[in-house]
């Protein structure tokens, strides 16, 4: 992997293991956002006349990278904003299956509504727990994080494809915020009906942007009501009754939305295969090293597949020690969460190990 410090200044002043909280923004994204705001400042309404195709270009780049139809990609200021718009489009009496302890923006949004809610336990046997929950009462909707924010547990993609074949009438909705940008993802051939994400973590697009991808046929089950002037403005939204337009009634900040495309293009410039290989390689090393010193929970060590996020056993004292030695990380749950991206190196891992061993 090439030296990336010139694109990510934070790498020169700390050991950055906090991408699960906030991903580093590459120089190209920073420059793009500054340029767009400068153009708006200088030109006012004329700026909007010049960027009429920007949202379409963002949809097309998302579709290209994640194998989704551009006309079925809805753009939002954040995942949670889009999720709430989506939930408003479901039948109020829908049976929704959640994972106990999943990301609050998921579970709280569902619990605030009049759905019939059930839960599957989130542990090392989460796939078996989900299957048991389906057998007890097949849900109308299964909504979950593809990768868990607390400890990095990742749902088995093969299991999801298998479950969708077995239960085709259930809507499978995934939060990809802690997943997209870390490995190849083929939405069309996944077991998912809907996948959404905020782009400020592993895609490096900064704040203020997110998106949802929809499979054909979803519109028969979801009736969004977020209508407004923006619902029929722009490519892919020309028809008055178009599906994604019913999610996009508001204006969007194109400096933020456009950054999704720039962030994905930066990863393409580095080389998507190199990006994915670096994440896979270093994550395997991290997991083995942390298992050796017994600082991971059994729910993680007992699983064959895992992501690039880890929660280390540790108290306030260890957390402050890591921070004082220049390691950016977060306290989450009962431990200290770290995450390894393509801009992290073996030296970052060795520094972490030297401080926690």
N, C-alpha and C positions, 0 to 999 in steps of 0.2 A: 504493500500500500504506500502510495506517495506521501511525502511530507505535506500535511494539511494545515500547519500552523498559520500560514499566510492567509488562508481562507477563514480560519476560526481563531481569532486573537486570544480567546479564553484558554486555548490549549497551551499558550506560552506562559500563563500566570497561575495555572492550577492543574490538578489532575481531575478532569471533568468526568464524573461518574453519575451525573444527575440528569441525564436525558429523559428518564421516566417522569421527571417533574417538568423540565423545560429543555427542549432540544436546542443545541447551538445553531445559530443562523449563519449560513455561509455568506461570504462577502458579496456574492452576486445577488442574494436576496436583500441584503441591507441596501445595496446600491439601487436595486429596482424600486424598493419602497420609497427611498428618498427621492428618486427621479419622478415617481408618480405624484408624490405630494408636491414637489416643486412645480410640476406641470399644472396641477390643479390650482396652486397658488398664483401662478403667472397667467393662466388662461381662463379660469372660471368655467362657465358652461361649455366653452369651446373644447375644453379637455374631454368632456363626456362625448362630444361628437367624434372625437378621434379614437375612442377606445370601444366602439360599439361591438366589436367582435372579440373582445378580451375574454368575456365569460365563456364564449363558445370554445375558444382556444384552450381554456382551462379544462373544460369538460372533455375535450378531445385528448388532452394529455393524460388525464386520469384514466380515460377509457383505454388508451394505448398501453399504459403501464400495467393496469390491473384488469385488463380484458373485460371492460364494461361498455355498453352502448352509450355514447356521449349524450344522446337524447334522453337517457334514463339516469343521468347524474344531476342531482340537485345540489346547489351551493348554499352554504350557510355561514354565519359568523363563527359558529362553533358546533361541535357534536351535540351538546346538550340542548341547544336551540333547535336543531333539526329533530332530535328525538322527541321533544315535547310536541312539535308540529305533527310528527308521525303518530304519536299516541292519540292525539286528538282525532285522528282519522280512523281509529279502530272502533269497532262496536263496543259500547260501554260494558257490556256483559261478557266480554271475551275472557277466556281462561288463559292466564299468562303464567308461564313457568320461569322463575328466576333462580339464580344461584345465591345461596345465603352468604352474605358478606361481600357481594360484588360491588363494583364501583358505585358510590352514592348517587351520581348523576343518572344512573340506570335505575336502581331499586327505588330511590325516593320518587322519581318521576312516575313510576308505575303505581307505587303505594299511595300517591296523592290522588289517584283516580279510582273509579268504581269498578275495577276489574275483579275477577275471581282469581286470586293469586295463590300459587303454591311455590314451594322452594325445594331445590336439591342441595344436598350438602356439598360444600366445596372442599375436597380433600384429595389425597393421592388417587382415590378411586372415583374421581368426579364423573367420568364417562359412565361407569356402572350406576352411579347414583342418579344420573340423568335418565338412563334407560328405565330404572325402577320407577321414577316419577312419571314417565310416559305411560308405563303399564298401569299405574294406579288410576290415572286420569289423563288421557291424551290432551295436551294443551292446544289451544288455538294458536298460541304464540310462544315460542321459546326465545327469550331475550337475554343476552349474556355478553361479557367481554371475551374476545378471542384469546387475549392474554391478560391475566389478572394483574392489577396495578400494585397489589401488596407484595406478592411473592413471585410473580412471573410464571405461574402455572399456565400452560397453554393447552387449549382444547385440541384433541387429536383431529386433524383435518380429515383423515380417513373415516373416523367415527362419525363426523358430521355428515359426510356424503352418504354413509350407510344409513344413518337415521333419517335423512331426508327421503331416501328411496323407500324406507319402511313406513314413514309417516308423511306422505306428500301433502296432506291437507293442513299440516302445521306450518306456520310462517316461522322460518329461522332468521332471526335478526341479530347481527353481531356488531359489537363495538370494536372497531379495528384501531382505535387511537394508540394503543400500546403494541400494535402489531404491524400495521402497514408501514413500509419503509425498512423492514428488517429482513424480509425474505421474499422470494417470488410469490405472487398471489394471482391466481386465475379465477376471477369472480364467476365467469360464465360456467366453469366446470367445478365450482365449489358446491358444497351442500347448503349454501346460504341463499336466501331470497333477497335479503337486504343487508348491506354492510355500510356503516357510517364511520366517520373518524374526524377528529380535530387534527390539523396538520402541523401543530407547533412542536410536536415531540420528535418522532423518528423521521419525519419528512423535512424537518428543518425550515418550515415556512413562516415561522414567527406566529404571533397571536392574531386573532380576528378572522380565522378561516376554518372551514370544515366542509364536508360533503357527505352525501349519501348516494349509494349505487343501488338500483332497483332492477330485479329481473322482470321480464315480460309476464303479465298476469297478476302482478301485485296490485294493480289498480282495481281489480275485482274485489280485493279484500280491504284495501285502505282508501278512504275517501278524505283526502286532506282539505282543509278549509282556510288555509292561510292565503287568502286572495287579496289582490291589490293591483295597482297600476303595473307593477313589475311582472305580473303573471303572464303577460303576452308580449313582453319586450325582449327582442333578441332572437338569434338563431336557436332553433330547437323549441321555441315557445311561440311560434307564429300562430298556431291553431288556438282558438279561444278556449277549448276544453282540454288543453294538454296537461299531462299529469304533473310534470315537474313544476309547471307554472303555478300550480295550486299550493306549492310549498314556498314560492318565491314572490310573495306579494310586495315585499319591501325593496328598497334600494340596497345595494351591496357596496362596500368599500373596495373598489377595484385594486387599490394598492395592496390590500391584504389578500383578497381573493386571487389576484394574479400571481401572488407569491407562491401559491401551490405549484403552479407550472414551473416557476423558476427553481424552486426547491427540488422538484423531481428532475428537472433538466440538469441540475448540478450533479445529482447522483448518477445520471446517465453519462455525464462528462467524465466523472471518476471511473465509471464502468459498473453497471448494475451487477454483473457477475462478481466483480472484485468486491463491491460493497457487501453483497450477500455472503460471499465466501469468508471475508474478514470477520463479519459478525458471527457466522457459524463457528469458525475456527476458534476465535477468542472466547466465545461463550462456553464451548466445550472445555477449554482449559480452565476457565473460571469455576465451572461447576465441579470438576474433579478436584481442584485445589481447595475449594471451600468445603467439600465433603471430607477431604483428608484431615482438616482441622476441626471438623464437627461443629460448624457454625450455621448449618442450614437445617430447616425443619424437616421432619420425616416426609411430609406431604410433597416435598420437592425431591429429596434424595431417592425416594422409592419410585419415581416416575422415569420412564425410559426417554420421553421427549420433554424438552423444556425450552424456554425462551432465553432471552439475553438479560433478564431482570432477576435480581436475587435479593433476598432479605436476610441480613446477617444478624445472628444473635448478638445483642449489644445494648448497653444502657446509655444514659446521658454522658457518662464519663468517656466512653469510647467514641461517641458521636462528636463530642467537643475535641477530643484528641485528633480524630480524622480531619475535622475542619481546621484545627490549628496547624496541621501539617499540609494544608493546601489541597485536601481531597473534597471536592464538591459532591455531596450526597444528601439524603433526606431521612428523617425519622418517620417511619410509617409502621402502623400496627405496633408490635412489641419489639421491633428491631430497627435496623438501619438498612435502607434500600439503596442498592447501587444498580446501574445499568451500563452495558458496554455496547457502544456503537462502532461504526466503521472507522471513526477517527480515534478510537482507543487502541492502545498497543499493549504488548506483553509487559513493557516497563510499567504501565499503569497498574496492571495486575500485581506485579512484584512489589510495587510500593504499597498497595493495599494490604497484601499479605504480611509485609514486614511490620505493619502497624497493628494488625489484629492477631498475629500468631501468639 
